Amino acid sequence: DDPSEVSAIVGLARRVFSGPGMAGPKQVPEHVELCRNVVSVDEGLERIERSEWTAESGPLIFAPSELHALEAAGLEVPAWRTFADVVEGEEQAQAGTRLKRGSRLNKSDLHSGQHGVMRTVDIVRQLQVPPEERTSLINSITEMKAGNHSLHVSLPRVLERQRVSNLWWPAASAVKTFLLLSMQRCSMSYHLDLWATAVFYNVRWGCKVFALAPPSAHNIRLLRAWQLHGEQDSGEAGSAGVFPRDLQGFTVAVLEAGSAIAIPAGWLHAVYTPEDSCVFGWNFHTCAQLNASLEAITVNWGEKTAEMRQTRAFTVAKLDTGLWQLATAVCNSFGQAEHPYADLTADLDVSRRAVARSMSVVADYLADDILIAQQHGRMRGNFPRCSPKDGSAACVAYKDPKAIIQRLFEITSPLASSPLQSRQRDSRVKRER
């Protein structure tokens, strides 16, 4: 709360993101705020569980003093303190707490521009080189998968319960977390995470500095224009302005060892690493933030479109099927507290605008599905593409998808548009689907 400290931190962050060591454009906005939405674990997780954490709410920061409370709430990560703790010793295997020596990690050398995959023991050996003797700048971001890595890791239970992307992202159960190992002075330019998901990060050691901006229509348009202009370091974004100089709501967050941050869906961010660091991260969707995700991913990002919608994670077709299942569950559970999806939709009973707004966008998205099917003469038998033996509620509901859409619009009224009045979304998505 000390104004002089806040000013010093903002000034330092401004120098970091406009400095020569930062990847990408360096035109920081004139107005920069410090993200000070520091909450207790109880308060933060309650807001998420009650669907009160929306894309408009901004990031939630959990201080290092809250680490034990996060662990009590279900966060499970290895008790690593240095790079040496990451890999098993030569003599003794330590299943679940350290990575196997022969397991594979992604490696990016930001000095040479080379990217590849290496054995964990070899990457760790390079990471342990003293800073003054280093000739490379290594940043490693790897999906932790069962079998290859087999770490005991988990999200806080509330986040796992709110993770509706399990409906269309089957790999979410196999990809438990992302491991980020970074040398000091690593940086990552401005981006949205794949499929514009929300992100939860826990810093095990070191420090991370984030530049953040909300997914407003202005900011998304500016990011898109910059990317369509070749992501020039000048920030040139045509008539849209200069990126990121003209971003609105630009904030910075400083995370030290033991702290955590929950970044809402669709938030633009860049990251700088002032110290050797280890971070565990998760991508996830919540029902209350689906509107931000869908509105971001249905934009045409030019050459970046394929990167934004990484099919290695899940395809547009799987997203469609999952959203139909979610829509069916919402309609079936409305007003029924005993339904298994009641925790996702209970807020609708008390007119919580976040969930209603998200489901309104889902209804628009699925209305497009119907229009596309009608245009291509495949209205019957394709909602979803499931086995005739599958008697699930979702498959039964697809026999009359218009009724599901009509019900969604009724539930979310007056936030929704009229039934089957779809938004004009980019033709590339429609062709893919």
Rosetta blueprint (number, residue, H / E / L):
1 D L
2 D L
3 P H
4 S H
5 E H
6 V H
7 S H
8 A H
9 I H
10 V H
11 G H
12 L H
13 A H
14 R H
15 R H
16 V H
17 F H
18 S L
19 G L
20 P L
21 G L
22 M L
23 A L
24 G L
25 P L
26 K L
27 Q L
28 V L
29 P L
30 E L
31 H L
32 V L
33 E E
34 L E
35 C L
36 R L
37 N L
38 V E
39 V L
40 S L
41 V H
42 D H
43 E H
44 G H
45 L H
46 E H
47 R H
48 I H
49 E H
50 R L
51 S L
52 E L
53 W L
54 T L
55 A L
56 E L
57 S L
58 G L
59 P L
60 L E
61 I E
62 F E
63 A L
64 P H
65 S H
66 E H
67 L H
68 H H
69 A H
70 L H
71 E H
72 A H
73 A L
74 G L
75 L L
76 E E
77 V L
78 P L
79 A L
80 W L
81 R L
82 T L
83 F H
84 A H
85 D H
86 V L
87 V E
88 E L
89 G L
90 E L
91 E L
92 Q L
93 A L
94 Q L
95 A L
96 G E
97 T L
98 R L
99 L E
100 K L
101 R L
102 G L
103 S L
104 R E
105 L E
106 N E
107 K E
108 S E
109 D E
110 L L
111 H L
112 S L
113 G L
114 Q E
115 H E
116 G E
117 V E
118 M E
119 R E
120 T H
121 V H
122 D H
123 I H
124 V H
125 R H
126 Q H
127 L H
128 Q L
129 V L
130 P L
131 P H
132 E H
133 E H
134 R L
135 T L
136 S L
137 L L
138 I E
139 N E
140 S E
141 I E
142 T E
143 E E
144 M E
145 K E
146 A L
147 G L
148 N L
149 H L
150 S L
151 L E
152 H L
153 V L
154 S E
155 L L
156 P L
157 R H
158 V H
159 L H
160 E H
161 R H
162 Q L
163 R L
164 V H
165 S H
166 N H
167 L H
168 W L
169 W L
170 P H
171 A H
172 A H
173 S H
174 A L
175 V E
176 K E
177 T E
178 F E
179 L E
180 L E
181 L E
182 S E
183 M L
184 Q L
185 R L
186 C L
187 S E
188 M E
189 S E
190 Y E
191 H E
192 L L
193 D L
194 L H
195 W H
196 A H
197 T L
198 A E
199 V E
200 F E
201 Y E
202 N E
203 V E
204 R E
205 W E
206 G E
207 C E
208 K E
209 V E
210 F E
211 A E
212 L E
213 A E
214 P L
215 P L
216 S L
217 A H
218 H H
219 N H
220 I H
221 R H
222 L H
223 L H
224 R H
225 A H
226 W H
227 Q H
228 L H
229 H L
230 G L
231 E L
232 Q L
233 D L
234 S L
235 G L
236 E E
237 A L
238 G H
239 S H
240 A H
241 G L
242 V E
243 F L
244 P L
245 R L
246 D L
247 L L
248 Q L
249 G L
250 F L
251 T E
252 V E
253 A E
254 V E
255 L E
256 E E
257 A L
258 G L
259 S L
260 A E
261 I E
262 A E
263 I E
264 P L
265 A L
266 G L
267 W L
268 L E
269 H E
270 A E
271 V E
272 Y E
273 T E
274 P E
275 E E
276 D E
277 S E
278 C E
279 V E
280 F E
281 G E
282 W E
283 N E
284 F E
285 H L
286 T L
287 C H
288 A H
289 Q H
290 L H
291 N H
292 A H
293 S H
294 L H
295 E H
296 A H
297 I H
298 T L
299 V L
300 N L
301 W L
302 G H
303 E H
304 K H
305 T H
306 A H
307 E H
308 M H
309 R L
310 Q L
311 T L
312 R L
313 A L
314 F L
315 T L
316 V H
317 A H
318 K H
319 L H
320 D H
321 T H
322 G H
323 L H
324 W H
325 Q H
326 L H
327 A H
328 T H
329 A H
330 V H
331 C H
332 N H
333 S H
334 F L
335 G L
336 Q L
337 A L
338 E L
339 H L
340 P L
341 Y L
342 A H
343 D H
344 L H
345 T H
346 A H
347 D H
348 L H
349 D H
350 V L
351 S L
352 R L
353 R H
354 A H
355 V H
356 A H
357 R H
358 S H
359 M H
360 S H
361 V H
362 V H
363 A H
364 D H
365 Y H
366 L H
367 A H
368 D H
369 D H
370 I H
371 L H
372 I H
373 A H
374 Q H
375 Q H
376 H L
377 G L
378 R L
379 M L
380 R L
381 G L
382 N L
383 F L
384 P L
385 R L
386 C L
387 S L
388 P L
389 K L
390 D L
391 G L
392 S L
393 A H
394 A H
395 C H
396 V H
397 A H
398 Y L
399 K L
400 D L
401 P H
402 K H
403 A H
404 I H
405 I H
406 Q H
407 R H
408 L H
409 F H
410 E H
411 I H
412 T H
413 S L
414 P L
415 L L
416 A L
417 S L
418 S L
419 P L
420 L L
421 Q L
422 S L
423 R L
424 Q L
425 R L
426 D L
427 S H
428 R H
429 V H
430 K H
431 R H
432 E H
433 R L
